[in-house]
Structures are given as C-alpha cells and as structure tokens.
Amino acid sequence: MPVESLTIGDWMRALSWTAVAVLAPIAGGAAIASNTRMPSFARLLGRPPDRVSGPLAFILGAVLVAITVLALQSALGLVFDPRYRDFPYTALTGALFPFLLMITSRPRLKRVVPGAESVAAAILALSAIVILFNETPSNWQALWFCAALTALALILVTVRDVPD
C-alpha cells in the first residue's frame, strides 16, 4: 500500500480496497453459514418497507456495493486514463471469492435481474475488454484484473433477493 499510494486519494482508495478485502470474506462466510441471501442494491438502498431486515444482509449488501463502486472506479480509470494506475487484482479477488461461493451454492429465486446491477455489470464487462485490448495478453496483472472484473459482472447479473 505505501509503495503505490502517492497522494491522499491513493491512500483512501488503497485503504478502501483493504477494507473490502478484509470484510467481504468475514461477511460472506457468516452469510453462507447462516443461509443469508445476497440482497440487491434496491433492497439495500430502497424505502423502509422494501429494505433488508437483518444486519448481516445489510453488511453483505453494503460490502458488495463498495466492491462494485471501487471496481467501477478502477476499471473506468484504466479505460480512460491508464497512466500511473495500478491493477487492484489481489484485493478484488479476495473480496469476490465469498460472493462467487454464494452464487454457485444457492438456487436462484426469481427471473428478475435488478437494473443497477445490470448497468454496472455491462460497464465492467466492456471495461474488461478495453483494458485487455490496451494492455495486451502479455500483462498478467491485466489478465487477472480483467478476469476478476468479469467475475464481478457475473455476480452482479445473478438473480438475487429482489423486492416484490
């Protein structure tokens, strides 16, 4: 973190990536153990009658929102201004792993994919293509980061607990 953090913004971004990389496995493991479903962004940020009811579901959803925002910021930064930017592939991989376990171990609820998640997944998938094209396959960090962006896009388009 100190090596790649040159400004206060870099420090804040690095600390944010560290926080989600630490919190996601803890919240994801607790959610898997307690059979808590991954909430949609609408159930996390929506009106009080539609919001998630438990604190674990809220923390799980908040971590997923934070991962998505950080991944979008990193991906779009690498698409539009890649100079002096690092690939946060390790933090993204660590943060995604429990969510990948959750989508593979549970049956789907409904055939509805929420809109915010769909837009974010499309942006992440297109960004992965552009980053891969810009960096070429000889950059293994770019390959890993693009694979992690694709995995996050897959997590976001899976059907989750959506409001009726």
ABEGO torsion letter per residue (X at the ends): XAAABABAAAAAAAAAAAAAAAAAAAAAAAAAAAGBBBBBAAAAABBAAABBABAAAAAAAAAAAAAAAAAAAAAAAAAABABGBBBBAAAAAAAAAAAAAAAAABBBABABBBAAAAAAAAAAAAAAAAAAAAAEAABAAAAAAAAAAAAAAAAAABBBBBBX
